[in-house]
Amino acid sequence: MTARLPSLNGLRAFEAAARHLSFTQAASELNVTQTAISHQIKRLEEELGVRLFIRQNRSLTLTPQAQEYLPASAPPSTISGSRPIACCAGTTTMC
């Protein structure tokens, strides 16, 4: 049996919502509705089999599982300690 990768849209929604601790701000950043973010997060949680956020009255908190998962899913530019390196084409990338 092969492992399925999580949805890219779900990962984008998760990363933005985790940074902002807000589905509304994540939605604004990604130019989608708050409802779309909520649905993408719910689907990602189902795919991964873990809760990623503790939803309270108008606030979000990351679960311990989400805190562990976030560095693995965040783009390199958002991870502390990242630095640019030269690529073979003369451009730079974050590593």
C-alpha positions as CSV (number, residue, x, y, z in Angstrom):
1,M,0.0,0.0,0.0
2,T,1.4,3.4,-1.0
3,A,1.2,6.4,1.3
4,R,-0.8,9.4,0.0
5,L,0.6,12.9,0.2
6,P,-1.6,15.5,1.9
7,S,-3.4,18.0,-0.2
8,L,-1.2,20.9,-1.3
9,N,-4.1,23.4,-0.8
10,G,-4.6,21.9,2.7
11,L,-0.9,22.4,3.5
12,R,-1.0,26.0,2.3
13,A,-4.1,26.7,4.4
14,F,-2.5,25.0,7.4
15,E,0.8,26.9,7.2
16,A,-1.0,30.3,6.7
17,A,-3.5,29.6,9.5
18,A,-0.8,28.4,11.9
19,R,1.4,31.5,11.2
20,H,-1.6,33.9,11.8
21,L,-3.5,31.7,14.3
22,S,-6.5,32.9,12.3
23,F,-8.5,31.3,9.5
24,T,-9.8,34.7,8.5
25,Q,-6.2,36.2,8.1
26,A,-5.1,33.0,6.3
27,A,-8.0,33.3,3.9
28,S,-7.1,37.0,3.2
29,E,-3.5,36.0,2.5
30,L,-4.5,33.2,0.2
31,N,-7.4,35.1,-1.5
32,V,-10.0,32.6,-0.6
33,T,-12.9,32.6,1.9
34,Q,-12.6,31.8,5.6
35,T,-15.0,28.9,4.9
36,A,-12.7,27.5,2.3
37,I,-9.8,27.6,4.8
38,S,-11.9,25.9,7.4
39,H,-12.9,23.1,4.9
40,Q,-9.3,22.6,3.7
41,I,-8.0,22.4,7.3
42,K,-10.8,19.9,8.2
43,R,-9.9,17.7,5.2
44,L,-6.2,17.9,6.0
45,E,-7.0,16.8,9.6
46,E,-8.9,13.9,8.2
47,E,-6.1,12.9,5.8
48,L,-3.5,13.1,8.6
49,G,-5.7,11.6,11.3
50,V,-4.9,14.3,13.8
51,R,-6.4,17.5,15.1
52,L,-4.2,20.5,14.1
53,F,-6.1,23.3,15.9
54,I,-8.0,23.8,19.1
55,R,-10.9,25.9,18.0
56,Q,-12.2,28.2,20.7
57,N,-14.5,31.2,20.7
58,R,-12.9,33.4,18.0
59,S,-9.4,32.0,18.7
60,L,-7.1,29.2,17.5
61,T,-4.4,27.3,19.2
62,L,-2.0,24.8,17.6
63,T,-2.2,21.3,19.0
64,P,1.1,19.6,20.0
65,Q,0.9,17.5,16.8
66,A,0.5,20.6,14.7
67,Q,3.5,22.2,16.3
68,E,5.5,19.1,15.4
69,Y,4.1,19.1,11.8
70,L,4.5,22.8,11.1
71,P,8.3,22.9,10.5
72,A,8.1,20.0,8.1
73,S,5.4,21.6,6.0
74,A,6.5,25.3,6.2
75,P,8.3,26.8,3.1
76,P,12.0,27.2,3.8
77,S,11.8,31.0,3.9
78,T,9.5,30.8,7.0
79,I,11.8,28.5,9.0
80,S,14.1,30.3,11.4
81,G,17.8,29.9,10.7
82,S,17.2,29.5,6.9
83,R,19.8,31.2,4.7
84,P,20.1,31.7,1.0
85,I,22.4,29.5,-1.1
86,A,23.5,29.8,-4.7
87,C,21.9,27.5,-7.2
88,C,23.5,26.3,-10.4
89,A,21.5,28.8,-12.5
90,G,23.1,31.7,-10.5
91,T,19.9,32.4,-8.5
92,T,19.5,31.9,-4.8
93,T,17.1,29.8,-2.8
94,M,16.5,29.4,0.9
95,C,18.0,26.4,2.8
